[in-house]
Amino acid sequence: MNPLLQKFNTKYTTAPFSKIKNEHFEPAFKEAIKMAKAEIDAIVNNPNVPTFENTIEALEFSGETLDRLSSVFFNLNSAETNEEIQKIAQEVSPLLSEFSNDIRLNKELFKRVQMIYDIKDEMSLTPEQNMLLTKKYRSFVRNGANLNDEDKNKLREIDKKLAKLSLQFGENVLAETNAFELHITNESELKGLPEGAKEAARSLAKEKGKDGWIITLDYPSYIPFMTYVEDRHLREKLSKAFGAKAFQNNKYDNQQIVLEIANLRHQRANLLGYKTHAHFVLQERMAETPEKVKTFLNDLLEKAAPAADREFAQLKAIAKKDSVAQLQKWDGAYYSEKLKKELFNLDQEALKPYFKLENVIDGVFTVAKKLFDLNFTEVTDIDKYHPEVKTYEVTDTNNNFIAVFYADFFPRKGKRNGAWMTSYKDQWKKGGENSRPHVSIVCNFTRPTETKPSLLTFDEVTTLFHEFGHALHGMLANTTYPSLSGTSVYWDFVELPSQLMENWCYEKDALDLFAKHYKTNEPIPMEMVEKIKESANFLEGMQTLRQVSFGLLDMGWHGADPSNINNVKAFELEAFADTQQYPDVAENCMSTSFSHIFQGGYSSGYYSYKWAEVLDADAFEYFKENGIFNKETSDKFKENILSKGGTEKPMELYKRFRGKEPNNKALLKRAGLLK
């Protein structure tokens, strides 16, 4: 019996990972697609007049088995993959894009949806029902329902190709990340590397049956090396390897894939009547048009550039003391750290003992309790996909069950780099039941070693709070329909809860809850807290420039016709022209490993990190007015933002929380970019 096709007979119907084998996936997908198709046929062949209930709601709740299966499978493909799973992904992705096209290009189904959409003003729909109807209708139109048969077939072909290409892109990046290791046998070459990072590198070498130390391109290995190691040649070697991922003219090269994806997206947009892929995407965003995004990014560029130039000059000056005539990319983190020490007398390494992972987890849970009345209890009776994953039961203060929470903290061979939040099951209401979500965060933090627990850098602390903000958005969802629940919101709104949560990492009242020395339990000294606050916008001009450059590169690929681009690297240099500070490195290319836009969902959406920063700075100003743990403010945020998902337009929800539209003053003030 295939466990993926049975009702999950587990606590809270969580995924029965220990029973699932790789060979279960492909037959399960085929069967689940068949089941979902039968449900669609039942809607289409319903002899009754189309109504909201028998068409829109029926469509919304169809394919539940397929949805659960897809979330289990594709989450594993990101967090615990192997060659077999990757092969299955290549097989099933085209089947899934074919199936979703079968729905969206189904004339009879669209006819029913359109009939209801045409009379929506005469029906007394709730705002949420209205949003669902509009989204369903638009999803048909935006995916070719009005095309003729020939164009529908073209669209199907494009979608199939895109599904395979973006998977291939991600597999190539992962393969290149795993393929590189810097093996060091002479300890003097590691001069400057903190003890913890050195011990981790030694453990890794041991694990691989080698003497000495191994450094990889995984962030917990890569970043300390680039930040602290004095040997400039080794930093250069590692930096070049990092920047050359999938840009080495080998079997994992992504240059052709990038060009194909960009062109296929453009063709798809044209086919659907949009000028570019960005015009297509932004119709469903707060920003609305590519012109608005470019204006937004260029405005930030203009405000940040003078500060960035001043900061870069400071870095150059400090590097000059070491006789470095030309500052290169592999010098950036190293001299930034030196400058930070000089300006604030703040040493990242000295902070780490105060950020033991377990304490930070407790801290983020305590913050969630104070703000949103949530309790987290670690449990051992929920199945997991890897022994290192932690599982929690989330309840409110009245002991009502709110969510299942999975947390997966350390790098592994089968896990892609970075950090993300995802879900194994959405929240929804049906038949009087409020079915609660299963939410997960996945990170790549420094592992514990033989002598030390996992001690986080301050950046890792903010990353944990960030992903946890997304998780809260998922956990506190309280909507009727799964496709409007939790983080199913406009992409440039989704980063608000996550970026807002990062603010608590800089506040004494919050740090006092969890920043305690792992050996002595002493709270973090006040002067360190002051330094963390002072350094909060350290090199903010350069950071802003960097984020803006990625946003402009994204708009470059997607905001114009890419058919004349034949050289990925040359195009990228052009896109970076106004933001570039370091000399270019010929062997490196950003686009070939820019997973956010070529594998994840951020195409034409990378600007949204900065867009959401405007919202989060404005929202946190509001929190600070009455104290960062003020219940009235946090209840308003929970009520109007976190629980509402995508049931209404984001700006309406934001104004209901804040009382007014946001402006970028708070962001510029916080970043020290206001004149």
PyMOL commands that set and color helices and strands:
alter all, ss='L'
color gray80, all
select helices_A, chain A and resi 3-5+11-13+17-19+22-44+52-60+64-79+83-104+107-118+120-122+127-141+149-179+187-190+195-207+219-228+232-243+255-271+277-282+290-320+329-344+348-354+357-372+458-475+482-484+495-506+508-514+526-537+540-558+568-575+591-593+595-598+608-625+631-642+650-658+665-670
alter helices_A, ss='H'
color red, helices_A
select strands_A, chain A and resi 182-184+213-215+374-378+390-396+401-408+420-425+428-430+433-435+438-442
alter strands_A, ss='S'
color yellow, strands_A
deselect
rebuild
show_as cartoon
